[in-house]
Amino acid sequence: MVSPLQRRQQRISLMQQDQASASAKGETLAIAPMVSQPSNQWDVVRASLKKDSAALKSFKQVADKIDYKKRHLEQYQPYFESNTLPVDVAAIFMVWLFDCQEIQQAMLLADYCLKYGAPMPEGFKSDVPTFVADEVLNWAESAFKQGHSTAPYFDQVLARLATDWKLFDQIEAKYYKLCGFMALGEHGTDIKYIPEPAPLYAAKTWFEKAQTKYSKIGVNTRINDINKRLTKLDLPLIAEE
């Protein structure tokens, strides 16, 4: 099945062929000069994305914007894994995929953008690592609350925070805070009913790390509750080695 972009490329190719034929005959066609036509498939993709951007601005509801992106992502699917994918186009695709919660493909394109130094699309103030960290955190928080696994994407970003990504302190603290909640067990686990010390100590370590990184992260109550529970279990407040 021919995609809308492929049909557009075919029309452009035919116009260029007609232009060349007319030029050879000394004729002039009533179309734009050949130099103004897209020079390759990526110019066609950029032109299509530009039209999409204009269409998206007409929507006032975020849900409508996301629905539009979901409906139009299919036509771009063949380009996601191209080994000639320009970084500016890759960044736009990445944003769309995150918006539509297509986390696996979004992370693949995020790796591509990071590898080749892609800038964020026009209008974004953050860089790619900051954007990816925020998006993965939002996705992981939602997945955790719904009882779903956050692996491997949350773990991948967490590892980058410990190595080569230097992001805002608040972002790192949010990751550590979520790690603390995960250590306690399922979402909504009540600290005062946890019977074993291991999750208490693990969670406390993460919460304290979050607080050290950003003091206003809001984990004081959790740390105090853990200390009360440890005391109730007649255990030291610091895990013994």
C-alpha positions as CSV (number, residue, x, y, z in Angstrom):
1,M,0.0,0.0,0.0
2,V,1.4,3.4,-1.0
3,S,1.7,5.8,1.9
4,P,0.7,9.5,1.6
5,L,4.3,10.5,1.7
6,Q,5.2,8.1,-1.1
7,R,2.4,9.5,-3.2
8,R,3.7,12.9,-2.6
9,Q,7.2,11.9,-3.6
10,Q,5.8,10.3,-6.8
11,R,4.0,13.5,-7.7
12,I,7.2,15.5,-7.2
13,S,9.2,13.0,-9.2
14,L,6.8,13.3,-12.1
15,M,6.8,17.1,-12.0
16,Q,10.6,17.0,-12.1
17,Q,10.6,14.6,-15.0
18,D,8.1,16.8,-16.9
19,Q,10.3,19.9,-16.1
20,A,13.3,18.1,-17.5
21,S,11.5,17.0,-20.6
22,A,10.0,20.5,-21.2
23,S,13.4,22.0,-20.8
24,A,14.9,19.7,-23.4
25,K,12.2,20.8,-25.8
26,G,12.6,24.5,-25.0
27,E,9.2,24.6,-23.4
28,T,8.3,26.3,-20.1
29,L,5.9,24.6,-17.7
30,A,3.6,26.7,-15.5
31,I,5.0,25.2,-12.2
32,A,7.5,26.3,-9.7
33,P,11.2,26.2,-10.7
34,M,12.8,22.8,-10.2
35,V,15.2,24.3,-7.6
36,S,12.3,25.1,-5.3
37,Q,11.1,21.5,-5.3
38,P,12.1,19.2,-2.5
39,S,15.5,17.7,-3.4
40,N,15.1,14.3,-1.6
41,Q,12.7,12.3,0.5
42,W,13.7,14.0,3.7
43,D,12.6,17.4,2.3
44,V,9.3,15.8,1.6
45,V,9.1,14.5,5.1
46,R,10.0,17.9,6.5
47,A,7.4,19.6,4.4
48,S,4.8,17.0,5.6
49,L,5.8,17.6,9.3
50,K,5.6,21.3,8.8
51,K,2.0,20.9,7.6
52,D,1.3,18.7,10.6
53,S,2.7,21.3,12.9
54,A,0.3,23.9,11.5
55,A,-2.6,21.5,11.9
56,L,-1.7,20.7,15.5
57,K,-1.8,24.4,16.4
58,S,-5.5,24.4,15.5
59,F,-6.3,22.0,18.4
60,K,-6.9,23.4,21.8
61,Q,-7.1,20.1,23.7
62,V,-4.0,18.1,24.4
63,A,-6.0,14.9,23.8
64,D,-6.9,16.1,20.3
65,K,-3.2,16.8,19.5
66,I,-2.2,13.3,20.7
67,D,-5.0,11.7,18.7
68,Y,-3.9,13.5,15.6
69,K,-0.3,12.3,16.1
70,K,-1.4,8.7,16.7
71,R,-3.4,8.8,13.4
72,H,-0.5,10.2,11.4
73,L,2.4,8.3,12.9
74,E,1.7,5.3,10.7
75,Q,2.6,7.2,7.5
76,Y,6.0,8.0,9.0
77,Q,6.7,4.5,10.3
78,P,8.9,3.4,7.3
79,Y,11.3,6.3,8.1
80,F,12.0,5.6,11.8
81,E,14.7,3.0,11.2
82,S,16.3,4.6,8.2
83,N,20.1,4.8,8.4
84,T,20.0,8.1,6.7
85,L,17.4,9.7,9.1
86,P,18.4,13.3,9.7
87,V,18.7,14.3,13.3
88,D,16.2,17.1,13.1
89,V,13.6,14.8,11.7
90,A,14.5,12.1,14.3
91,A,14.0,14.5,17.1
92,I,10.4,15.4,15.9
93,F,9.6,11.7,15.6
94,M,11.0,11.1,19.1
95,V,8.7,13.8,20.6
96,W,5.7,12.4,18.8
97,L,6.4,8.9,20.0
98,F,6.8,10.0,23.6
99,D,3.6,12.0,23.4
100,C,1.7,8.9,22.1
101,Q,3.3,6.7,24.8
102,E,5.1,4.6,22.2
103,I,7.9,4.2,24.7
104,Q,9.9,1.4,23.0
105,Q,10.2,3.2,19.7
106,A,10.6,6.6,21.4
107,M,13.7,5.3,23.3
108,L,15.2,3.8,20.2
109,L,15.0,7.2,18.5
110,A,16.2,8.9,21.7
111,D,19.3,6.8,21.6
112,Y,19.8,7.8,17.9
113,C,19.3,11.5,18.8
114,L,21.8,11.2,21.6
115,K,24.4,9.3,19.5
116,Y,24.3,11.9,16.7
117,G,23.9,15.0,18.8
118,A,20.4,16.0,17.6
119,P,19.0,19.3,18.8
120,M,15.4,19.5,20.2
121,P,12.8,20.7,17.7
122,E,12.0,24.5,17.6
123,G,10.1,25.7,20.6
124,F,11.7,23.3,23.2
125,K,13.9,24.9,25.8
126,S,15.4,21.6,27.1
127,D,18.1,19.5,25.5
128,V,17.5,15.8,24.5
129,P,18.8,14.2,27.8
130,T,16.6,16.5,29.9
131,F,13.5,15.9,27.7
132,V,14.0,12.1,27.7
133,A,14.6,12.0,31.4
134,D,11.3,13.9,32.0
135,E,9.3,11.8,29.6
136,V,10.6,8.5,31.0
137,L,10.0,9.7,34.6
138,N,6.3,10.6,33.7
139,W,5.9,7.3,32.0
140,A,7.5,5.3,34.8
141,E,5.4,7.0,37.5
142,S,2.2,6.1,35.6
143,A,3.3,2.5,35.0
144,F,4.2,2.1,38.6
145,K,0.9,3.3,39.8
146,Q,-0.9,0.9,37.5
147,G,1.2,-2.0,38.7
148,H,3.2,-2.3,35.5
149,S,6.9,-2.8,35.1
150,T,9.1,0.2,34.4
151,A,12.0,-1.9,33.1
152,P,14.1,-1.4,31.2
153,Y,13.6,2.2,30.3
154,F,13.5,3.7,33.8
155,D,16.6,1.7,34.7
156,Q,18.4,2.9,31.6
157,V,17.9,6.5,32.4
158,L,18.7,6.0,36.0
159,A,22.1,4.5,35.0
160,R,22.8,7.5,32.7
161,L,22.2,9.8,35.7
162,A,24.9,8.0,37.6
163,T,27.4,8.3,34.7
164,D,27.3,10.8,31.9
165,W,24.0,12.8,32.2
166,K,24.3,15.9,34.3
167,L,20.8,17.2,34.7
168,F,19.0,19.5,37.0
169,D,19.1,18.4,40.7
170,Q,15.3,18.3,40.9
171,I,15.1,15.8,38.0
172,E,17.6,13.5,39.6
173,A,15.9,13.8,43.0
174,K,12.6,12.8,41.4
175,Y,14.2,9.6,40.1
176,Y,15.6,8.7,43.5
177,K,12.3,9.4,45.1
178,L,10.5,7.1,42.7
179,C,13.2,4.5,43.4
180,G,12.3,4.8,47.1
181,F,8.6,4.1,46.5
182,M,9.5,1.2,44.3
183,A,11.7,-0.2,47.0
184,L,8.8,-0.2,49.4
185,G,6.7,-2.5,47.1
186,E,3.6,-1.9,45.1
187,H,2.1,1.5,44.7
188,G,0.2,2.5,47.9
189,T,2.1,0.3,50.2
190,D,1.6,1.5,53.8
191,I,5.0,1.7,55.6
192,K,3.6,0.9,59.0
193,Y,2.6,-2.6,57.7
194,I,5.8,-3.6,56.1
195,P,7.1,-6.6,58.0
196,E,10.7,-6.9,56.7
197,P,13.5,-4.5,57.2
198,A,15.1,-4.8,53.8
199,P,12.6,-2.7,51.8
200,L,12.6,-0.1,54.6
201,Y,16.3,0.4,54.6
202,A,16.4,0.4,50.8
203,A,13.7,2.9,50.5
204,K,15.2,5.1,53.2
205,T,18.5,5.2,51.3
206,W,16.8,6.3,48.1
207,F,14.7,8.9,49.9
208,E,17.8,10.3,51.7
209,K,19.6,10.5,48.4
210,A,16.7,12.4,46.9
211,Q,16.7,14.8,49.8
212,T,20.4,15.4,49.6
213,K,20.2,16.1,45.9
214,Y,17.2,18.5,46.3
215,S,16.0,19.4,49.7
216,K,12.5,20.3,48.7
217,I,11.7,17.0,47.0
218,G,9.2,16.2,49.8
219,V,10.4,12.9,51.4
220,N,10.7,14.0,55.0
221,T,7.4,12.4,56.0
222,R,8.4,9.1,54.3
223,I,11.8,9.0,56.1
224,N,10.1,9.7,59.5
225,D,7.6,7.0,58.8
226,I,10.3,4.5,58.0
227,N,12.2,5.4,61.2
228,K,9.0,4.9,63.2
229,R,8.5,1.5,61.6
230,L,12.1,0.5,62.2
231,T,11.8,1.5,65.9
232,K,8.5,-0.5,66.1
233,L,10.3,-3.5,64.8
234,D,13.1,-2.9,67.3
235,L,15.6,-2.4,64.6
236,P,18.4,0.2,64.3
237,L,17.7,3.3,62.1
238,I,20.8,2.5,60.0
239,A,21.2,-0.9,58.5
240,E,24.0,-2.9,60.0
241,E,26.7,-4.0,57.6
